[in-house]
Amino acid sequence: MDPIRNPYAPGAGQRPPELAGRDRELEQFEVTLERVAAGRPERSMVLSGLRGVGKTVLLNALRGQAVRRAWGTGKIEARPDQSIRIPVAQAVHAAVREVSHRHRDPDRVDEVAGVLKSFALRTDVEDRKGMRWTPPVDVPATKGRADSGDLELDLVELFTDVATLAGDLGVGVALFVDEMQDIAIPELAALCGACHEISQQSAPLLVVGAGLPHLPVALAASKSYAERLFRYVSVDRLPREMADRAWRVPAGTEDVAFEDAALDELYRLTDGYPYFVQAYGKVTWDAAVGSPIRVADVLEAAPEAEAELAVGFFGARYDRATPAERDYMTAMADLGADRGTGEVDGPISTADVAKHLDRKPQSLSPARDGLIKKGLVFSAERGSVAFTVPHFGKFLRSRAV
């Protein structure tokens, strides 16, 4: 069929034509926005899940809801070994810009801008790479406000002033944090502490984070009350009904249908993981000769999808690993197959990995820690590890054939 009309969109953080299976989360966030704007108590939110399940897409969709309700919004992507002070300052600056032009008191807007500038300029304590940024506002930095060098205290003061500014307009501010697991534990603790204080004030400010499955554990390790501070949402693969919707609805806009057998095979190949749903949907469309799309079209297209994933989705991650780290992951994949887990590899005991490699567990700690830092595996629970990427074990086993 015409590739120009192809409705599917595999991409990092790229919204699919049909955001299937996330209705509940979107509806709940609408309620949260209304409650916070009305001054009622509500928790911030944390999304967690494997790579390719659509966390960033959902995060962006939630931000879109806040924008439509005239909230001030900003977004950051956390990075390892980089302080969050400057990224937060930039995101808050974007949020202030979205609400300040509607505020009737320019002096009050300037006061908040001065606090934001003082927060941004205080980089010498937290920032480990010397990054500096000055908000493009023509006001002097406020002295003695959000500039102590204590990140938690400074965040509290900044968030309080920004939330008050938005509250004057009957709206709020929402800060969206992607790859939240990459924030250093001390700074994660500071962010949690600031959220805790803001929630006690019933100030209209929310933090919505997204990260890998171990993010809730990292938050709990940073602050003991983090488990009560956020509403945790596990973002997982799509059930069959929602996966079918993700294929059928976009195709329907182009007057194209699917045979049931084709959908059966697509779901078998993808396990409902949203990125795979889009990737296989795209190549299947291009391979099909007409409507309805048949199972033969899926089977013809599948090798192309697998080849593209092997290079871009799996291969790029595998190439980042050192030889020792690759050995560790290969052992995990072997053990996943041995345990009969099928194509979805579950948590693997670190002791079993060591036994499989005929090594002492302590000698493998650098490889395991390196994989965790690179976001290729995560510690599902004490003494076990799992892949952050679905079907990664299958990919590694295919390389060994």
C-alpha positions as CSV (number, residue, x, y, z in Angstrom):
1,M,0.0,0.0,0.0
2,D,1.0,3.7,-0.3
3,P,3.8,4.3,2.1
4,I,3.0,8.0,2.2
5,R,-0.4,7.1,3.7
6,N,1.2,4.8,6.3
7,P,-0.4,5.9,9.6
8,Y,2.0,4.2,12.1
9,A,4.7,6.1,13.9
10,P,7.5,4.2,15.6
11,G,9.9,6.6,17.3
12,A,11.3,7.6,20.6
13,G,8.7,9.6,22.4
14,Q,6.7,10.1,19.2
15,R,3.0,10.0,19.8
16,P,1.2,7.2,17.9
17,P,-1.8,8.1,15.9
18,E,-4.0,6.2,18.4
19,L,-2.9,6.4,22.1
20,A,-4.5,3.2,23.1
21,G,-4.7,1.8,26.6
22,R,-3.9,5.0,28.5
23,D,-7.4,6.4,29.0
24,R,-7.5,5.7,32.7
25,E,-4.3,7.6,33.3
26,L,-5.4,10.5,31.3
27,E,-8.8,10.7,33.0
28,Q,-7.2,10.5,36.5
29,F,-4.8,13.3,35.6
30,E,-7.7,15.5,34.5
31,V,-9.2,15.1,38.0
32,T,-5.8,15.8,39.6
33,L,-5.4,19.1,37.7
34,E,-8.9,20.2,38.7
35,R,-8.4,19.3,42.4
36,V,-5.0,21.0,42.6
37,A,-6.3,24.2,40.9
38,A,-9.2,24.2,43.4
39,G,-6.8,24.1,46.3
40,R,-7.6,20.5,47.3
41,P,-4.8,18.1,48.3
42,E,-3.5,15.8,45.6
43,R,-0.3,13.8,45.0
44,S,2.2,14.3,42.3
45,M,2.7,11.3,39.9
46,V,5.4,8.9,38.9
47,L,5.2,6.7,35.7
48,S,7.5,3.7,35.6
49,G,8.1,0.9,33.1
50,L,10.4,-0.7,30.6
51,R,11.8,1.0,27.6
52,G,9.4,1.1,24.7
53,V,6.1,1.0,26.7
54,G,5.3,4.7,26.0
55,K,6.3,6.5,29.2
56,T,7.5,9.5,27.4
57,V,4.5,9.6,25.1
58,L,2.2,9.4,28.1
59,L,4.3,12.1,29.9
60,N,3.9,14.4,26.9
61,A,0.1,13.7,26.7
62,L,-0.3,14.6,30.4
63,R,1.6,17.8,29.8
64,G,-0.7,18.5,26.9
65,Q,-3.7,18.2,29.3
66,A,-2.1,20.8,31.6
67,V,-1.4,23.2,28.7
68,R,-5.0,22.9,27.6
69,R,-6.1,24.0,31.1
70,A,-3.8,27.0,30.8
71,W,-1.3,25.7,33.4
72,G,2.3,26.7,33.3
73,T,4.4,23.7,32.3
74,G,8.0,22.8,31.8
75,K,9.9,19.6,31.0
76,I,13.3,18.3,31.7
77,E,15.2,15.1,30.8
78,A,17.5,14.0,33.6
79,R,21.0,12.9,32.8
80,P,23.5,10.9,34.8
81,D,26.2,13.0,36.6
82,Q,24.4,16.3,35.8
83,S,22.8,18.5,38.4
84,I,19.1,19.2,38.0
85,R,19.4,22.8,39.1
86,I,19.8,24.4,35.7
87,P,17.4,22.0,33.9
88,V,14.8,22.8,36.6
89,A,15.4,26.5,36.3
90,Q,14.9,26.3,32.5
91,A,11.7,24.3,32.9
92,V,10.3,26.6,35.5
93,H,11.2,29.6,33.3
94,A,9.1,28.1,30.5
95,A,6.3,27.6,32.9
96,V,6.4,31.2,34.2
97,R,6.4,32.5,30.6
98,E,3.2,30.5,30.0
99,V,1.3,32.2,32.8
100,S,3.0,35.6,33.4
101,H,1.6,37.3,30.3
102,R,-1.9,36.9,31.8
103,H,-0.9,38.2,35.2
104,R,-2.2,41.7,36.0
105,D,0.6,42.6,38.4
106,P,3.9,43.1,36.5
107,D,5.8,43.8,39.7
108,R,4.8,40.4,41.1
109,V,5.9,38.7,37.9
110,D,9.3,40.5,38.2
111,E,9.6,39.4,41.8
112,V,9.2,35.7,40.7
113,A,11.6,36.2,37.8
114,G,14.2,37.6,40.2
115,V,13.9,34.5,42.4
116,L,14.2,32.3,39.4
117,K,17.4,34.1,38.4
118,S,18.9,33.7,41.9
119,F,18.1,30.0,41.8
120,A,19.7,29.5,38.4
121,L,22.8,31.5,39.2
122,R,23.5,29.4,42.3
123,T,25.3,26.6,40.4
124,D,28.7,26.3,42.1
125,V,27.5,23.9,44.9
126,E,25.4,21.3,43.1
127,D,26.5,21.4,39.5
128,R,29.4,19.0,38.9
129,K,30.1,20.0,35.3
130,G,30.2,23.8,35.7
131,M,27.1,24.3,33.6
132,R,25.7,27.8,33.9
133,W,22.6,29.5,32.5
134,T,21.0,32.8,33.1
135,P,17.3,33.3,32.6
136,P,16.7,35.8,29.8
137,V,14.8,38.3,32.0
138,D,15.6,41.9,32.6
139,V,15.4,41.9,36.3
140,P,18.1,41.6,39.0
141,A,18.5,38.3,40.9
142,T,16.8,38.4,44.3
143,K,19.2,38.1,47.1
144,G,18.4,35.7,50.0
145,R,15.7,33.8,48.2
146,A,16.3,30.4,46.5
147,D,20.0,31.0,46.5
148,S,21.2,29.3,49.7
149,G,23.0,26.5,47.9
150,D,20.9,23.9,49.7
151,L,18.9,22.4,46.8
152,E,15.9,21.3,48.8
153,L,15.5,24.7,50.5
154,D,16.0,26.5,47.2
155,L,13.5,24.3,45.4
156,V,10.9,24.9,48.2
157,E,11.3,28.7,47.9
158,L,11.3,28.7,44.1
159,F,8.3,26.3,43.8
160,T,6.3,28.3,46.4
161,D,6.7,31.6,44.6
162,V,6.0,30.1,41.2
163,A,2.9,28.3,42.4
164,T,1.6,31.4,44.1
165,L,2.0,33.3,40.8
166,A,0.0,30.7,38.9
167,G,-2.5,30.4,41.8
168,D,-3.4,34.1,41.3
169,L,-4.8,33.1,37.9
170,G,-6.7,30.0,39.2
171,V,-4.3,27.6,37.6
172,G,-1.1,25.8,38.6
173,V,2.4,24.8,37.5
174,A,3.4,21.3,36.4
175,L,7.0,20.1,36.0
176,F,7.5,17.0,33.9
177,V,10.7,15.0,34.5
178,D,11.7,12.3,32.1
179,E,14.4,9.6,32.8
180,M,13.9,10.5,36.5
181,Q,15.9,7.5,37.6
182,D,19.1,9.2,36.4
183,I,18.8,12.0,39.0
184,A,21.5,11.5,41.7
185,I,20.0,10.2,45.0
186,P,20.9,13.4,47.0
187,E,19.1,15.6,44.4
188,L,16.2,13.1,44.2
189,A,15.9,13.5,47.9
190,A,15.9,17.3,47.6
191,L,13.2,17.1,44.9
192,C,11.1,14.8,47.1
193,G,11.5,17.1,50.1
194,A,10.4,20.1,48.1
195,C,7.3,18.2,46.8
196,H,6.5,17.2,50.3
197,E,6.6,20.8,51.6
198,I,4.6,22.1,48.6
199,S,1.9,19.5,49.1
200,Q,1.6,20.4,52.7
201,Q,1.0,24.0,51.7
202,S,-1.6,22.8,49.1
203,A,0.2,25.0,46.6
204,P,-0.8,24.4,43.0
205,L,2.3,22.7,41.7
206,L,2.8,19.2,40.5
207,V,5.8,17.1,39.6
208,V,5.2,14.3,37.1
209,G,8.1,11.9,36.7
210,A,8.8,9.0,34.4
211,G,11.5,6.4,34.5
212,L,12.6,2.8,34.5
213,P,10.9,0.1,36.7
214,H,13.3,0.7,39.6
215,L,12.4,4.4,39.9
216,P,9.9,3.8,42.8
217,V,12.6,2.0,44.7
218,A,15.1,4.8,44.1
219,L,12.6,7.4,45.3
220,A,11.9,5.4,48.5
221,A,15.6,5.1,49.1
222,S,16.0,8.9,48.8
223,K,13.1,9.7,51.2
224,S,11.2,7.3,53.5
225,Y,7.9,9.0,52.8
226,A,8.3,9.0,49.0
227,E,6.0,6.0,48.8
228,R,3.2,8.2,50.1
229,L,4.3,11.3,48.3
230,F,3.5,10.2,44.7
231,R,0.8,8.3,42.9
232,Y,2.7,5.5,41.2
233,V,1.5,4.3,37.8
234,S,3.0,1.2,36.2
235,V,3.1,1.7,32.4
236,D,3.0,-1.8,30.8
237,R,2.4,-3.5,27.5
238,L,-1.0,-3.2,25.9
239,P,-3.6,-5.9,26.4
240,R,-4.9,-7.6,23.3
241,E,-8.0,-5.4,22.9
242,M,-5.9,-2.2,23.2
243,A,-3.2,-3.4,20.8
244,D,-5.9,-4.2,18.3
245,R,-7.2,-0.7,18.7
246,A,-3.8,0.7,18.1
247,W,-3.6,-1.1,14.8
248,R,-7.3,-0.9,13.6
249,V,-8.1,2.8,14.4
250,P,-5.2,4.4,12.4
251,A,-5.7,2.0,9.5
252,G,-9.5,2.8,9.6
253,T,-8.8,6.4,8.9
254,E,-7.4,5.3,5.6
255,D,-10.3,2.8,4.9
256,V,-8.0,-0.2,5.5
257,A,-9.0,-3.2,7.7
258,F,-7.2,-6.2,9.2
259,E,-8.0,-9.9,9.1
260,D,-8.3,-11.3,12.6
261,A,-5.5,-13.8,11.8
262,A,-3.2,-10.9,10.9
263,L,-3.9,-9.2,14.3
264,D,-3.3,-12.6,16.0
265,E,0.1,-12.8,14.5
266,L,1.0,-9.2,15.1
267,Y,0.2,-9.6,18.8
268,R,2.3,-12.8,19.0
269,L,5.2,-10.9,17.5
270,T,5.0,-7.8,19.6
271,D,3.5,-9.0,22.9
272,G,1.6,-5.7,22.9
273,Y,4.7,-3.5,23.6
274,P,3.7,-0.1,22.1
275,Y,7.0,0.6,20.3
276,F,6.8,-2.8,18.7
277,V,3.2,-2.3,17.9
278,Q,4.1,0.7,15.8
279,A,7.2,-0.8,14.3
280,Y,5.5,-3.9,13.1
281,G,2.4,-2.0,12.0
282,K,4.5,0.3,9.8
283,V,6.3,-2.4,7.9
284,T,3.2,-4.5,7.6
285,W,1.3,-1.6,6.0
286,D,4.1,-1.1,3.5
287,A,4.2,-4.9,2.6
288,A,0.4,-5.2,2.2
289,V,-1.1,-5.1,-1.3
290,G,-4.5,-4.0,-0.2
291,S,-7.3,-4.2,2.3
292,P,-7.8,-6.2,4.4
293,I,-4.3,-6.7,5.6
294,R,-3.6,-10.5,5.8
295,V,-1.5,-12.7,7.9
296,A,0.7,-13.3,4.9
297,D,1.5,-9.6,4.8
298,V,2.5,-9.7,8.5
299,L,4.8,-12.7,7.9
300,E,6.3,-11.1,4.8
301,A,7.0,-7.9,6.8
302,A,8.2,-9.4,10.1
303,P,11.9,-10.0,9.0
304,E,12.2,-6.3,8.0
305,A,10.8,-5.2,11.4
306,E,13.2,-7.5,13.2
307,A,16.2,-6.3,11.2
308,E,15.3,-2.6,12.0
309,L,14.9,-3.4,15.7
310,A,18.1,-5.3,15.8
311,V,20.0,-2.3,14.6
312,G,18.2,0.7,16.1
313,F,16.4,-0.6,19.2
314,F,18.5,-3.5,20.4
315,G,21.9,-3.1,18.6
316,A,22.5,0.5,19.6
317,R,22.1,-0.5,23.3
318,Y,24.2,-3.7,22.9
319,D,27.1,-1.7,21.3
320,R,27.3,0.6,24.3
321,A,28.2,-2.2,26.6
322,T,31.8,-3.4,27.3
323,P,32.8,-7.0,26.6
324,A,32.4,-7.9,30.3
325,E,28.9,-6.3,30.3
326,R,27.9,-8.1,27.1
327,D,29.0,-11.4,28.7
328,Y,26.8,-10.6,31.7
329,M,23.8,-9.8,29.6
330,T,24.3,-12.9,27.5
331,A,24.3,-15.0,30.6
332,M,21.0,-13.3,31.7
333,A,19.5,-14.2,28.3
334,D,20.7,-17.8,28.5
335,L,19.2,-18.2,32.0
336,G,16.0,-16.5,30.9
337,A,15.6,-19.2,28.2
338,D,16.6,-22.0,30.5
339,R,13.9,-21.0,33.0
340,G,11.2,-21.3,30.3
341,T,10.2,-17.6,30.4
342,G,9.6,-17.5,26.7
343,E,10.3,-14.3,24.9
344,V,9.7,-12.0,27.9
345,D,12.7,-12.5,30.3
346,G,11.9,-11.9,33.9
347,P,14.2,-11.1,36.8
348,I,17.4,-13.2,37.0
349,S,19.3,-14.0,40.2
350,T,22.7,-12.4,40.3
351,A,24.0,-15.6,42.0
352,D,22.8,-17.6,39.0
353,V,24.6,-15.3,36.6
354,A,27.8,-15.8,38.6
355,K,27.3,-19.5,38.6
356,H,26.6,-19.6,34.9
357,L,29.8,-17.6,34.1
358,D,31.8,-19.6,36.7
359,R,32.7,-16.4,38.5
360,K,32.4,-15.1,42.0
361,P,29.5,-12.7,42.4
362,Q,31.8,-9.9,43.8
363,S,33.9,-10.0,40.6
364,L,30.8,-9.3,38.5
365,S,29.7,-6.3,40.4
366,P,31.5,-3.8,38.1
367,A,29.8,-5.3,35.0
368,R,26.4,-5.3,36.7
369,D,26.8,-1.7,38.0
370,G,27.9,-0.5,34.6
371,L,24.8,-2.0,33.0
372,I,22.6,-0.4,35.6
373,K,24.2,3.0,35.0
374,K,23.8,2.7,31.3
375,G,20.1,1.8,31.7
376,L,20.4,-1.6,30.2
377,V,19.4,-3.6,33.3
378,F,17.8,-2.7,36.6
379,S,17.7,-4.3,40.0
380,A,14.2,-5.7,40.1
381,E,14.7,-6.7,43.8
382,R,17.6,-7.4,46.0
383,G,19.8,-10.0,44.5
384,S,18.2,-10.0,41.0
385,V,18.5,-8.1,37.8
386,A,16.3,-7.8,34.7
387,F,16.5,-6.1,31.3
388,T,15.1,-2.7,30.9
389,V,14.3,-3.4,27.2
390,P,11.5,-5.9,26.3
391,H,12.6,-8.8,24.1
392,F,16.3,-8.0,24.7
393,G,16.9,-11.6,25.9
394,K,15.4,-12.9,22.6
395,F,17.7,-10.6,20.7
396,L,20.8,-11.8,22.5
397,R,19.8,-15.4,22.1
398,S,19.3,-14.8,18.3
399,R,22.9,-13.4,18.1
400,A,24.3,-16.7,19.5
401,V,22.6,-18.8,16.9
